[in-house]
Amino acid sequence: METGARRASLVVLEGVLNATFTGAGGGLELDLATPGGGARLNGQRGTDVRMILNPDGTTTYSSSVAAPNSRPTAGAFRLGANHAVTIGPNGRVGRVVKASEAPLTHRPRN
């Protein structure tokens, strides 16, 4: 039985990546390679992450559910629920800021 974290790698060249970490076990390490460098996201089950490759060469990471420990090319950051950080094209980590609250969703009523 495997007990350690599993690892996956993705190359993202443009656009938006939405990821929810699922499954049982010791979590997941997600290596993301981007034109501006990349990051390693470490999350447990239920971690919800969004990555946006911006037109100016920066990359913005946000988390709306859980707090992954993350490590970009230079430095490190931890995102709490509803927080975001932007990484410069040189790998420089910006300030972690509170993002706007995620909208509440409700089941349709019949």
SEGUMI-318722 format. One record per residue: residue in one letter; x, y, z of N, C-alpha, C, O, CB in turn. Coordinates in nm, 4 decimals, m for minus. Glycine has a CB too. Layout:
N
<a, <X, Y, Z>, <X, Y, Z>, <X, Y, Z>, <X, Y, Z>, <X, Y, Z>>
...
***
This chain:
110
<m, <0.0842, m0.1178, 0.0000>, <0.0000, 0.0000, 0.0000>, <0.0889, 0.1243, 0.0000>, <0.1795, 0.1361, 0.0825>, <m0.0959, m0.0003, 0.1220>>
<e, <0.0632, 0.2161, m0.0916>, <0.1416, 0.3391, m0.1037>, <0.0924, 0.4418, m0.0024>, <m0.0279, 0.4655, 0.0086>, <0.1328, 0.3963, m0.2475>>
<t, <0.1861, 0.5034, 0.0725>, <0.1452, 0.5972, 0.1760>, <0.1939, 0.7390, 0.1514>, <0.1425, 0.8319, 0.2138>, <0.1946, 0.5503, 0.3084>>
<g, <0.2903, 0.7595, 0.0636>, <0.3451, 0.8927, 0.0391>, <0.2605, 0.9725, m0.0575>, <0.1608, 0.9240, m0.1111>, <0.4855, 0.8824, m0.0137>>
<a, <0.3026, 1.0961, m0.0785>, <0.2333, 1.1835, m0.1727>, <0.2563, 1.1345, m0.3149>, <0.3651, 1.0871, m0.3479>, <0.2807, 1.3298, m0.1574>>
<r, <0.1558, 1.1456, m0.3975>, <0.1696, 1.1145, m0.5390>, <0.2138, 1.2408, m0.6110>, <0.1975, 1.3514, m0.5595>, <0.0364, 1.0592, m0.5987>>
<r, <0.2698, 1.2240, m0.7302>, <0.3251, 1.3381, m0.8023>, <0.2770, 1.3361, m0.9467>, <0.2696, 1.2307, m1.0099>, <0.4794, 1.3373, m0.7966>>
<a, <0.2444, 1.4542, m0.9978>, <0.2038, 1.4694, m1.1374>, <0.2689, 1.5955, m1.1917>, <0.2978, 1.6888, m1.1167>, <0.0476, 1.4758, m1.1517>>
<s, <0.2920, 1.5980, m1.3229>, <0.3530, 1.7143, m1.3879>, <0.2695, 1.7557, m1.5069>, <0.2177, 1.6715, m1.5801>, <0.4979, 1.6841, m1.4319>>
<l, <0.2564, 1.8874, m1.5260>, <0.1832, 1.9432, m1.6391>, <0.2621, 2.0580, m1.6990>, <0.3264, 2.1340, m1.6266>, <0.0427, 1.9905, m1.5965>>
<v, <0.2577, 2.0707, m1.8298>, <0.3118, 2.1863, m1.8994>, <0.1919, 2.2696, m1.9437>, <0.1049, 2.2209, m2.0158>, <0.4036, 2.1444, m2.0220>>
<v, <0.1880, 2.3957, m1.9001>, <0.0767, 2.4849, m1.9337>, <0.1355, 2.6031, m2.0106>, <0.2174, 2.6781, m1.9575>, <m0.0014, 2.5332, m1.8039>>
<l, <0.0934, 2.6191, m2.1350>, <0.1496, 2.7234, m2.2204>, <0.0660, 2.8502, m2.2245>, <0.1199, 2.9586, m2.2468>, <0.1661, 2.6712, m2.3590>>
<e, <m0.0646, 2.8388, m2.2034>, <m0.1510, 2.9574, m2.2009>, <m0.2833, 2.9215, m2.1368>, <m0.3186, 2.8041, m2.1249>, <m0.1734, 3.0139, m2.3436>>
<g, <m0.3566, 3.0249, m2.0953>, <m0.4918, 3.0046, m2.0460>, <m0.5036, 2.9879, m1.8965>, <m0.4243, 3.0409, m1.8187>, <m0.5492, 2.8877, m2.1106>>
<v, <m0.6066, 2.9114, m1.8581>, <m0.6453, 2.8941, m1.7184>, <m0.6489, 2.7454, m1.6863>, <m0.6963, 2.6650, m1.7665>, <m0.7831, 2.9603, m1.6896>>
<l, <m0.5989, 2.7093, m1.5694>, <m0.6056, 2.5725, m1.5206>, <m0.6818, 2.5730, m1.3890>, <m0.6430, 2.6422, m1.2948>, <m0.4632, 2.5111, m1.5033>>
<n, <m0.7894, 2.4965, m1.3819>, <m0.8634, 2.4759, m1.2575>, <m0.8393, 2.3331, m1.2133>, <m0.8581, 2.2400, m1.2916>, <m1.0166, 2.5050, m1.2753>>
<a, <m0.7978, 2.3142, m1.0883>, <m0.7669, 2.1803, m1.0395>, <m0.8236, 2.1600, m0.9000>, <m0.8141, 2.2475, m0.8139>, <m0.6156, 2.1563, m1.0395>>
<t, <m0.8828, 2.0430, m0.8792>, <m0.9269, 2.0007, m0.7468>, <m0.8552, 1.8711, m0.7155>, <m0.8646, 1.7751, m0.7919>, <m1.0830, 1.9832, m0.7397>>
<f, <m0.7841, 1.8668, m0.6049>, <m0.7089, 1.7485, m0.5657>, <m0.8075, 1.6498, m0.5045>, <m0.8789, 1.6833, m0.4100>, <m0.5931, 1.7839, m0.4652>>
<t, <m0.8116, 1.5276, m0.5587>, <m0.9041, 1.4254, m0.5102>, <m0.8269, 1.2991, m0.4770>, <m0.7061, 1.2909, m0.4991>, <m1.0144, 1.3960, m0.6147>>
<g, <m0.8970, 1.2019, m0.4243>, <m0.8357, 1.0732, m0.3934>, <m0.7925, 1.0635, m0.2492>, <m0.7925, 1.1619, m0.1752>, <m0.7178, 1.0491, m0.4829>>
<a, <m0.7561, 0.9444, m0.2113>, <m0.7131, 0.9179, m0.0738>, <m0.5613, 0.9112, m0.0689>, <m0.4952, 0.9085, m0.1727>, <m0.7753, 0.7860, m0.0202>>
<g, <m0.5076, 0.9086, 0.0487>, <m0.3632, 0.8924, 0.0629>, <m0.2962, 1.0175, 0.1139>, <m0.3586, 1.1019, 0.1782>, <m0.3023, 0.8530, m0.0683>>
<g, <m0.1656, 1.0284, 0.0838>, <m0.0836, 1.1339, 0.1396>, <m0.0823, 1.2636, 0.0625>, <0.0086, 1.3443, 0.0819>, <0.0519, 1.0864, 0.1518>>
<g, <m0.1788, 1.2872, m0.0238>, <m0.1832, 1.4125, m0.0960>, <m0.1197, 1.4009, m0.2331>, <m0.0904, 1.2915, m0.2813>, <m0.1151, 1.5203, m0.0168>>
<l, <m0.0990, 1.5169, m0.2948>, <m0.0478, 1.5211, m0.4304>, <0.0485, 1.6376, m0.4450>, <0.0231, 1.7472, m0.3949>, <m0.1625, 1.5322, m0.5319>>
<e, <0.1582, 1.6134, m0.5133>, <0.2499, 1.7194, m0.5555>, <0.2254, 1.7398, m0.7037>, <0.2409, 1.6471, m0.7832>, <0.4019, 1.6833, m0.5255>>
<l, <0.1870, 1.8613, m0.7410>, <0.1588, 1.8936, m0.8802>, <0.2637, 1.9922, m0.9295>, <0.2663, 2.1074, m0.8861>, <0.0154, 1.9519, m0.8967>>
<d, <0.3500, 1.9473, m1.0199>, <0.4516, 2.0336, m1.0799>, <0.3936, 2.0972, m1.2048>, <0.3488, 2.0273, m1.2957>, <0.5812, 1.9541, m1.1132>>
<l, <0.3944, 2.2299, m1.2095>, <0.3415, 2.3036, m1.3233>, <0.4559, 2.3774, m1.3912>, <0.5226, 2.4594, m1.3280>, <0.2299, 2.4024, m1.2795>>
<a, <0.4790, 2.3498, m1.5176>, <0.5804, 2.4215, m1.5954>, <0.5083, 2.5231, m1.6822>, <0.4177, 2.4880, m1.7577>, <0.6670, 2.3234, m1.6829>>
<t, <0.5491, 2.6508, m1.6712>, <0.4877, 2.7592, m1.7468>, <0.5973, 2.8374, m1.8184>, <0.7149, 2.8219, m1.7857>, <0.4043, 2.8524, m1.6537>>
<p, <0.5610, 2.9210, m1.9152>, <0.6633, 3.0010, m1.9834>, <0.7451, 3.0882, m1.8874>, <0.8615, 3.1172, m1.9152>, <0.5979, 3.0890, m2.0878>>
<g, <0.6859, 3.1304, m1.7747>, <0.7560, 3.2151, m1.6789>, <0.8287, 3.1394, m1.5702>, <0.8825, 3.2022, m1.4790>, <0.6606, 3.3080, m1.6164>>
<g, <0.8329, 3.0090, m1.5753>, <0.9017, 2.9319, m1.4717>, <0.8198, 2.8130, m1.4280>, <0.8386, 2.7024, m1.4787>, <0.9329, 3.0194, m1.3519>>
<g, <0.7288, 2.8343, m1.3343>, <0.6456, 2.7250, m1.2875>, <0.6397, 2.7195, m1.1374>, <0.6948, 2.8055, m1.0688>, <0.6955, 2.5948, m1.3410>>
<a, <0.5722, 2.6173, m1.0858>, <0.5547, 2.6024, m0.9422>, <0.5266, 2.4571, m0.9100>, <0.4838, 2.3805, m0.9963>, <0.4413, 2.6927, m0.8904>>
<r, <0.5506, 2.4199, m0.7866>, <0.5095, 2.2901, m0.7338>, <0.4014, 2.3178, m0.6294>, <0.4256, 2.3878, m0.5310>, <0.6320, 2.2096, m0.6720>>
<l, <0.2840, 2.2630, m0.6512>, <0.1730, 2.2783, m0.5580>, <0.1586, 2.1498, m0.4783>, <0.1496, 2.0412, m0.5356>, <0.0408, 2.3127, m0.6326>>
<n, <0.1565, 2.1618, m0.3479>, <0.1387, 2.0465, m0.2592>, <0.0029, 2.0595, m0.1933>, <m0.0214, 2.1545, m0.1189>, <0.2531, 2.0374, m0.1519>>
<g, <m0.0859, 1.9650, m0.2199>, <m0.2198, 1.9749, m0.1652>, <m0.2719, 1.8431, m0.1146>, <m0.2263, 1.7361, m0.1548>, <m0.3126, 2.0290, m0.2673>>
<q, <m0.3666, 1.8525, m0.0272>, <m0.4369, 1.7363, 0.0250>, <m0.5720, 1.7251, m0.0449>, <m0.6116, 1.8144, m0.1198>, <m0.4547, 1.7461, 0.1794>>
<r, <m0.6406, 1.6175, m0.0206>, <m0.7724, 1.5969, m0.0792>, <m0.8620, 1.7168, m0.0504>, <m0.8703, 1.7635, 0.0632>, <m0.8364, 1.4677, m0.0252>>
<g, <m0.9288, 1.7659, m0.1540>, <m1.0181, 1.8798, m0.1393>, <m0.9541, 2.0133, m0.1725>, <m1.0245, 2.1138, m0.1821>, <m1.0699, 1.8842, m0.0010>>
<t, <m0.8217, 2.0173, m0.1904>, <m0.7552, 2.1415, m0.2277>, <m0.8053, 2.1855, m0.3646>, <m0.8117, 2.1054, m0.4579>, <m0.6007, 2.1243, m0.2282>>
<d, <m0.8402, 2.3112, m0.3761>, <m0.8941, 2.3668, m0.5004>, <m0.8029, 2.4813, m0.5430>, <m0.7864, 2.5780, m0.4686>, <m1.0431, 2.4158, m0.4824>>
<v, <m0.7440, 2.4717, m0.6613>, <m0.6465, 2.5703, m0.7075>, <m0.6831, 2.6178, m0.8477>, <m0.7304, 2.5400, m0.9304>, <m0.5037, 2.5112, m0.7059>>
<r, <m0.6607, 2.7458, m0.8731>, <m0.6766, 2.8016, m1.0077>, <m0.5466, 2.8710, m1.0443>, <m0.4906, 2.9459, m0.9642>, <m0.7984, 2.9012, m1.0156>>
<m, <m0.4985, 2.8458, m1.1665>, <m0.3784, 2.9103, m1.2164>, <m0.4141, 2.9819, m1.3457>, <m0.4753, 2.9236, m1.4352>, <m0.2630, 2.8073, m1.2384>>
<i, <m0.3751, 3.1101, m1.3551>, <m0.4030, 3.1900, m1.4744>, <m0.2704, 3.2402, m1.5301>, <m0.1935, 3.3055, m1.4595>, <m0.4995, 3.3093, m1.4421>>
<l, <m0.2440, 3.2098, m1.6567>, <m0.1282, 3.2670, m1.7253>, <m0.1737, 3.3997, m1.7846>, <m0.2556, 3.4028, m1.8764>, <m0.0710, 3.1696, m1.8369>>
<n, <m0.1205, 3.5083, m1.7319>, <m0.1617, 3.6427, m1.7717>, <m0.0864, 3.6892, m1.8969>, <0.0254, 3.6441, m1.9219>, <m0.1386, 3.7414, m1.6565>>
<p, <m0.1471, 3.7794, m1.9761>, <m0.0830, 3.8279, m2.0983>, <0.0510, 3.8983, m2.0742>, <0.1340, 3.9040, m2.1649>, <m0.1761, 3.9219, m2.1691>>
<d, <0.0736, 3.9519, m1.9540>, <0.1990, 4.0230, m1.9260>, <0.3127, 3.9309, m1.8828>, <0.4193, 3.9791, m1.8444>, <0.1759, 4.1263, m1.8190>>
<g, <0.2921, 3.7993, m1.8882>, <0.3970, 3.7045, m1.8523>, <0.3942, 3.6610, m1.7073>, <0.4733, 3.5753, m1.6681>, <0.5290, 3.7634, m1.8821>>
<t, <0.3056, 3.7174, m1.6262>, <0.2930, 3.6751, m1.4872>, <0.1967, 3.5562, m1.4785>, <0.1212, 3.5280, m1.5716>, <0.2438, 3.7927, m1.3979>>
<t, <0.2017, 3.4884, m1.3653>, <0.1122, 3.3762, m1.3398>, <0.0447, 3.4007, m1.2059>, <0.1119, 3.4299, m1.1070>, <0.1889, 3.2394, m1.3408>>
<t, <m0.0882, 3.3891, m1.2018>, <m0.1629, 3.4092, m1.0784>, <m0.2189, 3.2756, m1.0308>, <m0.2820, 3.2023, m1.1070>, <m0.2768, 3.5124, m1.0987>>
<y, <m0.1946, 3.2455, m0.9030>, <m0.2484, 3.1257, m0.8392>, <m0.3496, 3.1700, m0.7356>, <m0.3261, 3.2667, m0.6631>, <m0.1356, 3.0389, m0.7745>>
<s, <m0.4625, 3.0998, m0.7278>, <m0.5602, 3.1285, m0.6238>, <m0.6182, 2.9982, m0.5722>, <m0.6170, 2.8963, m0.6413>, <m0.6720, 3.2209, m0.6764>>
<s, <m0.6688, 3.0026, m0.4501>, <m0.7278, 2.8855, m0.3870>, <m0.8572, 2.9285, m0.3213>, <m0.8593, 3.0247, m0.2445>, <m0.6307, 2.8208, m0.2837>>
<s, <m0.9666, 2.8569, m0.3514>, <m1.0952, 2.8956, m0.2946>, <m1.1434, 2.8004, m0.1866>, <m1.2395, 2.8317, m0.1164>, <m1.1981, 2.9041, m0.4029>>
<v, <m1.0794, 2.6850, m0.1713>, <m1.1296, 2.5867, m0.0754>, <m1.0296, 2.5560, 0.0345>, <m1.0625, 2.5679, 0.1526>, <m1.1665, 2.4596, m0.1466>>
<a, <m0.9090, 2.5169, m0.0014>, <m0.8121, 2.4744, 0.0987>, <m0.6811, 2.5494, 0.0780>, <m0.6711, 2.6339, m0.0109>, <m0.7892, 2.3216, 0.0920>>
<a, <m0.5821, 2.5191, 0.1587>, <m0.4563, 2.5938, 0.1557>, <m0.3397, 2.5046, 0.1154>, <m0.2861, 2.4329, 0.1999>, <m0.4288, 2.6571, 0.2919>>
<p, <m0.2988, 2.5069, m0.0119>, <m0.1830, 2.4265, m0.0497>, <m0.0526, 2.4940, m0.0094>, <m0.0429, 2.6167, m0.0082>, <m0.1838, 2.4003, m0.1995>>
<n, <0.0467, 2.4134, 0.0232>, <0.1832, 2.4648, 0.0376>, <0.2418, 2.4639, m0.1014>, <0.2391, 2.3610, m0.1688>, <0.2706, 2.3790, 0.1392>>
<s, <0.2937, 2.5743, m0.1450>, <0.3383, 2.5843, m0.2832>, <0.4779, 2.6422, m0.2900>, <0.5196, 2.7193, m0.2035>, <0.2419, 2.6692, m0.3651>>
<r, <0.5493, 2.6039, m0.3944>, <0.6870, 2.6473, m0.4102>, <0.7110, 2.6825, m0.5560>, <0.7250, 2.5923, m0.6387>, <0.7859, 2.5382, m0.3624>>
<p, <0.7163, 2.8114, m0.5903>, <0.7499, 2.8466, m0.7278>, <0.8999, 2.8359, m0.7499>, <0.9738, 2.7925, m0.6615>, <0.7011, 2.9882, m0.7611>>
<t, <0.9435, 2.8754, m0.8673>, <1.0854, 2.8671, m0.9016>, <1.1726, 2.9347, m0.7963>, <1.2792, 2.8834, m0.7624>, <1.1104, 2.9303, m1.0383>>
<a, <1.1286, 3.0497, m0.7441>, <1.2033, 3.1212, m0.6399>, <1.1084, 3.1538, m0.5256>, <1.0009, 3.2091, m0.5490>, <1.2691, 3.2516, m0.6963>>
<g, <1.1453, 3.1212, m0.4040>, <1.0618, 3.1537, m0.2891>, <0.9563, 3.0478, m0.2622>, <0.9593, 2.9399, m0.3213>, <0.9954, 3.2869, m0.3099>>
<a, <0.8632, 3.0786, m0.1730>, <0.7547, 2.9872, m0.1379>, <0.6352, 3.0699, m0.0935>, <0.6498, 3.1852, m0.0529>, <0.7983, 2.8870, m0.0262>>
<f, <0.5185, 3.0109, m0.1013>, <0.3993, 3.0797, m0.0535>, <0.2975, 2.9778, m0.0055>, <0.3014, 2.8615, m0.0455>, <0.3389, 3.1688, m0.1638>>
<r, <0.2067, 3.0216, 0.0802>, <0.0977, 2.9371, 0.1292>, <m0.0311, 3.0144, 0.1062>, <m0.0453, 3.1290, 0.1488>, <0.1161, 2.8987, 0.2820>>
<l, <m0.1247, 2.9492, 0.0378>, <m0.2520, 3.0136, 0.0096>, <m0.3587, 2.9614, 0.1042>, <m0.3810, 2.8407, 0.1139>, <m0.2935, 2.9908, m0.1365>>
<g, <m0.4244, 3.0535, 0.1739>, <m0.5406, 3.0171, 0.2516>, <m0.6628, 3.0200, 0.1619>, <m0.6534, 3.0587, 0.0454>, <m0.5583, 3.1109, 0.3721>>
<a, <m0.7764, 2.9798, 0.2144>, <m0.8994, 2.9840, 0.1365>, <m0.9258, 3.1274, 0.0928>, <m0.9131, 3.2205, 0.1724>, <m1.0190, 2.9282, 0.2180>>
<n, <m0.9624, 3.1451, m0.0335>, <m0.9931, 3.2753, m0.0922>, <m0.8734, 3.3710, m0.0896>, <m0.8891, 3.4897, m0.0611>, <m1.1099, 3.3380, m0.0191>>
<h, <m0.7557, 3.3197, m0.1191>, <m0.6355, 3.4013, m0.1306>, <m0.5719, 3.3796, m0.2666>, <m0.5963, 3.2781, m0.3319>, <m0.5353, 3.3684, m0.0180>>
<a, <m0.4901, 3.4752, m0.3092>, <m0.4243, 3.4664, m0.4396>, <m0.2846, 3.5258, m0.4305>, <m0.2557, 3.6068, m0.3423>, <m0.5071, 3.5391, m0.5486>>
<v, <m0.1977, 3.4842, m0.5236>, <m0.0626, 3.5385, m0.5340>, <m0.0248, 3.5407, m0.6814>, <m0.0658, 3.4537, m0.7582>, <0.0403, 3.4545, m0.4501>>
<t, <0.0539, 3.6412, m0.7203>, <0.1016, 3.6502, m0.8579>, <0.2529, 3.6322, m0.8591>, <0.3247, 3.6925, m0.7794>, <0.0613, 3.7859, m0.9225>>
<i, <0.2998, 3.5482, m0.9509>, <0.4420, 3.5217, m0.9675>, <0.4867, 3.5946, m1.0935>, <0.4255, 3.5793, m1.1991>, <0.4721, 3.3673, m0.9761>>
<g, <0.5935, 3.6740, m1.0830>, <0.6442, 3.7488, m1.1974>, <0.7090, 3.6579, m1.3002>, <0.7393, 3.5423, m1.2706>, <0.7433, 3.8532, m1.1519>>
<p, <0.7309, 3.7094, m1.4216>, <0.7939, 3.6278, m1.5254>, <0.9361, 3.5851, m1.4895>, <0.9910, 3.4931, m1.5500>, <0.7958, 3.7038, m1.6557>>
<n, <0.9953, 3.6523, m1.3907>, <1.1297, 3.6169, m1.3440>, <1.1258, 3.5206, m1.2257>, <1.2304, 3.4879, m1.1697>, <1.2063, 3.7426, m1.3051>>
<g, <1.0061, 3.4745, m1.1867>, <0.9920, 3.3827, m1.0743>, <0.9755, 3.4508, m0.9405>, <0.9657, 3.3828, m0.8383>, <1.1089, 3.2937, m1.0683>>
<r, <0.9720, 3.5835, m0.9377>, <0.9582, 3.6562, m0.8118>, <0.8155, 3.6446, m0.7581>, <0.7184, 3.6666, m0.8304>, <0.9961, 3.8041, m0.8306>>
<v, <0.8052, 3.6094, m0.6298>, <0.6750, 3.5885, m0.5656>, <0.6201, 3.7209, m0.5160>, <0.6878, 3.7937, m0.4434>, <0.6863, 3.4880, m0.4488>>
<g, <0.4967, 3.7523, m0.5553>, <0.4299, 3.8723, m0.5071>, <0.3707, 3.8492, m0.3685>, <0.3927, 3.7455, m0.3060>, <0.3205, 3.9156, m0.6050>>
<r, <0.2963, 3.9468, m0.3230>, <0.2324, 3.9402, m0.1910>, <0.1049, 3.8577, m0.2005>, <0.0270, 3.8748, m0.2942>, <0.2012, 4.0828, m0.1367>>
<v, <0.0827, 3.7679, m0.1040>, <m0.0413, 3.6913, m0.0982>, <m0.1515, 3.7857, m0.0508>, <m0.1379, 3.8510, 0.0526>, <m0.0277, 3.5663, m0.0031>>
<v, <m0.2603, 3.7923, m0.1269>, <m0.3698, 3.8837, m0.0945>, <m0.5005, 3.8060, m0.0845>, <m0.5148, 3.6976, m0.1410>, <m0.3813, 3.9959, m0.2005>>
<k, <m0.5949, 3.8636, m0.0118>, <m0.7279, 3.8031, m0.0013>, <m0.8011, 3.8287, m0.1316>, <m0.8119, 3.9428, m0.1765>, <m0.8083, 3.8602, 0.1208>>
<a, <m0.8511, 3.7223, m0.1920>, <m0.9269, 3.7334, m0.3159>, <m1.0732, 3.7591, m0.2829>, <m1.1160, 3.7429, m0.1686>, <m0.9115, 3.6058, m0.4022>>
<s, <m1.1482, 3.7987, m0.3827>, <m1.2907, 3.8194, m0.3597>, <m1.3537, 3.6866, m0.3212>, <m1.3092, 3.5806, m0.3652>, <m1.3601, 3.8793, m0.4852>>
<e, <m1.4552, 3.6930, m0.2405>, <m1.5230, 3.5731, m0.1947>, <m1.5835, 3.4979, m0.3117>, <m1.6365, 3.5583, m0.4050>, <m1.6307, 3.6082, m0.0930>>
<a, <m1.5755, 3.3669, m0.3063>, <m1.6381, 3.2848, m0.4097>, <m1.7897, 3.2955, m0.3954>, <m1.8406, 3.2985, m0.2834>, <m1.5912, 3.1357, m0.3997>>
<p, <m1.8617, 3.3012, m0.5054>, <m2.0071, 3.3105, m0.4949>, <m2.0662, 3.1831, m0.4359>, <m2.0144, 3.0736, m0.4581>, <m2.0687, 3.3382, m0.6319>>
<l, <m2.1727, 3.1977, m0.3623>, <m2.2419, 3.0823, m0.3072>, <m2.3265, 3.0189, m0.4162>, <m2.3895, 3.0882, m0.4961>, <m2.3290, 3.1221, m0.1857>>
<t, <m2.3272, 2.8888, m0.4185>, <m2.4116, 2.8190, m0.5145>, <m2.5195, 2.7428, m0.4388>, <m2.4951, 2.6899, m0.3304>, <m2.3277, 2.7229, m0.6034>>
<h, <m2.6351, 2.7377, m0.4949>, <m2.7489, 2.6683, m0.4331>, <m2.8052, 2.5691, m0.5313>, <m2.8013, 2.5896, m0.6527>, <m2.8587, 2.7679, m0.3878>>
<r, <m2.8578, 2.4607, m0.4768>, <m2.9255, 2.3628, m0.5625>, <m3.0539, 2.4227, m0.6146>, <m3.1217, 2.4963, m0.5429>, <m2.9541, 2.2313, m0.4863>>
<p, <m3.0884, 2.3922, m0.7386>, <m3.2163, 2.4411, m0.7904>, <m3.3328, 2.3813, m0.7117>, <m3.3290, 2.2652, m0.6709>, <m3.2303, 2.4075, m0.9400>>
<r, <m3.4320, 2.4596, m0.6923>, <m3.5525, 2.4110, m0.6231>, <m3.6560, 2.3734, m0.7263>, <m3.6803, 2.4467, m0.8222>, <m3.6094, 2.5179, m0.5251>>
<n, <m3.7157, 2.2601, m0.7057>, <m3.8204, 2.2147, m0.7986>, <m3.9566, 2.2618, m0.7543>, <m4.0564, 2.2330, m0.8203>, <m3.8201, 2.0626, m0.8104>>
***
